[in-house]
């Protein structure tokens, strides 16, 4: 589904990622971990095309997308929920969700928000006419994930979706990710710091430190001591 080889990326002349390689197989949930500032968000932005790669190759479904612009990557089936949500506060919940239809690569644009997406986040059904900026942080995170899902992506990038939100919403998002995994139609690359969640939901994990992959493997074989060594400041 996603194959990255020797990726180097950063901001201006500053190199953040240094020869990063990783793979996400079809239907897998892969967890990306590491301290703040080690390149996790840079990697997500590079996969989405928001940052231009300085070196290396990004392949999606076997095709080289390294130089493809972000909109083409979205229409190819990559959904992205950035850190900080980035919903449109002046638009209603329904209008935010309908923006997700812009990422549909081909075929007719649906007239209604898919019921199965609203079933994942029931509060959004009640708030369709409410402005996105009037929602709580947890509700905005639900909206951001739902907006990415309405386009039916085959790869979903989630950058710390549980950060800074209340435990009840964390549990809901965990259940949504579990249901996506169970359906095996969408692969997920997830930035997450919780070892407990990573071992519970992920198939595979990678740990970044100073812009390079320093540990990886099956989540079932995840060594807490090894990962904590790279997560502790």
C-alpha positions in Angstrom: 0.0 0.0 0.0 2.7 2.5 1.0 6.4 2.0 0.5 9.0 4.6 1.5 12.7 4.2 0.7 15.5 6.5 1.8 13.3 9.5 2.3 15.1 12.8 3.2 12.9 15.8 3.8 12.7 19.0 5.9 12.1 22.7 5.8 14.2 25.0 3.6 17.8 24.0 4.1 17.1 22.2 7.4 17.0 18.4 6.9 14.7 16.7 9.4 14.2 13.2 7.9 17.4 11.3 7.1 17.0 8.2 4.9 13.7 7.0 6.4 12.3 3.7 5.0 9.0 2.1 6.1 6.2 0.0 4.7 2.4 -0.1 5.3 0.7 -3.2 4.0 -2.9 -3.3 2.8 -5.3 -3.3 5.7 -2.6 -2.8 8.3 -2.5 -0.3 11.1 1.1 0.9 11.6 2.1 3.1 14.5 4.8 5.7 14.3 6.3 6.8 17.6 9.0 9.0 18.9 9.7 12.1 21.0 8.5 15.5 20.0 10.6 17.1 17.3 12.0 13.9 15.8 10.3 14.1 12.4 6.9 12.3 12.8 4.8 15.2 11.5 7.4 16.0 8.8 7.1 12.4 7.6 3.3 12.7 7.4 3.5 16.0 5.5 6.0 14.5 3.1 3.8 11.5 2.4 0.9 13.9 1.7 3.1 16.0 -0.5 2.9 19.1 1.7 6.7 19.0 2.0 8.8 18.2 -1.0 11.2 15.3 -0.6 14.8 16.1 -1.0 15.8 12.5 -1.7 14.2 9.0 -1.7 11.1 7.5 -3.1 7.5 7.3 -2.0 5.3 4.6 -3.6 1.6 4.2 -3.2 -0.1 1.1 -4.6 3.1 0.5 -6.6 3.1 3.9 -8.2 5.9 6.5 -7.6 4.1 9.5 -6.1 7.3 11.3 -4.9 6.7 14.4 -7.1 2.9 14.2 -7.1 1.1 17.3 -5.7 -1.1 16.9 -2.6 -4.4 17.1 -4.4 -3.4 14.3 -6.7 -2.3 12.2 -3.8 -5.7 12.8 -2.0 -7.6 11.9 -5.2 -5.5 8.7 -5.5 -6.9 7.6 -2.1 -4.8 9.1 0.7 -6.7 10.7 3.5 -4.9 13.0 6.0 -5.9 14.2 9.5 -3.2 16.7 10.5 -2.1 17.5 14.0 -4.2 20.4 15.2 -7.3 19.2 13.1 -7.4 22.3 10.8 -11.1 22.2 10.3 -12.8 25.4 8.9 -14.3 27.2 11.9 -16.6 29.5 9.9 -18.2 26.6 8.0 -20.8 24.3 9.4 -20.1 20.7 10.3 -21.9 19.5 7.2 -20.0 22.0 5.0 -16.7 20.7 6.5 -17.7 17.1 5.8 -18.7 17.9 2.2 -15.2 19.3 1.6 -14.0 15.8 2.0 -15.8 14.9 -1.2 -13.3 17.1 -3.1 -10.8 14.2 -2.6 -13.0 11.7 -4.5 -10.9 10.7 -7.5 -13.7 9.7 -9.9 -17.4 9.1 -10.0 -20.3 11.2 -8.9 -20.1 13.3 -5.8 -22.5 12.0 -3.1 -25.5 14.1 -2.3 -25.5 13.2 1.4 -22.9 12.5 4.0 -22.4 8.7 4.3 -24.5 7.3 7.1 -21.8 4.9 8.2 -19.4 7.8 8.8 -22.0 9.6 10.9 -22.7 6.3 12.7 -19.0 6.4 13.8 -19.4 9.9 15.2 -23.0 10.3 16.3 -22.5 13.7 17.8 -21.8 15.1 14.3 -25.3 14.1 13.1 -26.8 16.3 15.8 -24.4 19.2 15.0 -24.6 19.3 11.1 -25.7 22.9 11.1 -23.4 24.1 13.8 -20.3 26.0 13.0 -17.1 24.0 13.2 -15.5 26.7 15.4 -18.2 26.3 18.0 -17.3 22.7 18.6 -15.1 21.5 21.5 -11.6 20.2 20.8 -12.8 16.6 20.9 -15.7 17.2 18.6 -13.4 19.0 16.1 -11.2 16.0 16.1 -14.1 13.8 15.3 -15.1 16.1 12.5 -11.5 16.1 11.1 -11.4 12.3 11.0 -14.9 12.1 9.6 -14.0 14.6 6.8 -11.1 12.4 5.8 -13.3 9.2 5.8 -16.1 10.5 3.6 -13.8 10.3 0.5 -13.3 6.5 1.2 -9.5 6.6 1.4 -7.5 3.4 1.1 -4.7 4.9 3.2 -5.4 7.1 6.2 -2.7 9.3 7.9 -3.6 10.2 11.5 -1.2 12.6 13.2 -1.7 12.2 17.0 -5.5 12.0 16.9 -5.8 11.5 20.6 -3.7 14.5 21.6 -5.3 16.9 24.1 -8.8 15.5 24.1 -10.9 14.0 26.9 -10.8 10.3 27.7 -14.3 9.5 26.5 -13.4 10.9 23.0 -10.1 9.0 23.1 -12.0 5.8 23.6 -14.3 6.6 20.7 -11.5 7.3 18.3 -9.8 4.1 19.4 -13.0 2.2 18.6 -13.2 3.9 15.2 -9.6 2.9 14.3 -10.4 -0.6 15.5 -13.5 -0.8 13.2 -11.4 0.5 10.3 -8.9 -2.2 10.9 -11.5 -4.9 11.2 -13.0 -3.9 7.8 -9.5 -4.3 6.2 -10.4 -1.8 3.4 -8.2 1.1 4.6 -4.6 1.0 5.8 -3.7 3.4 8.7 -0.5 5.1 9.5 -0.9 6.5 13.0 1.3 8.9 15.0 0.7 7.9 18.6 2.7 8.0 21.9 0.7 5.5 23.9 2.5 2.1 24.1 -0.7 0.5 25.4 -2.7 1.6 22.4 0.0 0.8 19.9 0.3 -2.8 21.2 -3.5 -3.2 21.3 -4.3 -1.9 17.8 -1.2 -1.8 15.6 0.1 -4.6 13.4 3.5 -3.0 13.1 5.4 -0.1 14.7 8.3 2.3 13.8 10.2 4.5 16.2 11.8 7.7 15.0 14.7 9.4 16.7 16.6 12.4 15.2 15.0 11.9 11.9 15.8 8.2 11.4 14.1 4.9 12.1 15.8 3.5 15.2 13.4 0.6 16.0 10.7 -1.3 14.1 8.9 -4.6 14.2 5.6 -6.4 14.9 3.5 -4.7 17.5 3.0 -8.0 19.2 6.8 -8.2 19.8 7.0 -4.5 20.9 9.6 -4.1 23.6 8.4 -1.5 26.1 11.8 -0.9 27.5 13.3 -0.3 24.0 10.6 2.1 22.9 10.5 4.0 26.2 14.3 4.6 25.8 13.5 6.6 22.6 10.3 8.2 24.0 11.6 9.5 27.3 13.1 13.0 27.2 
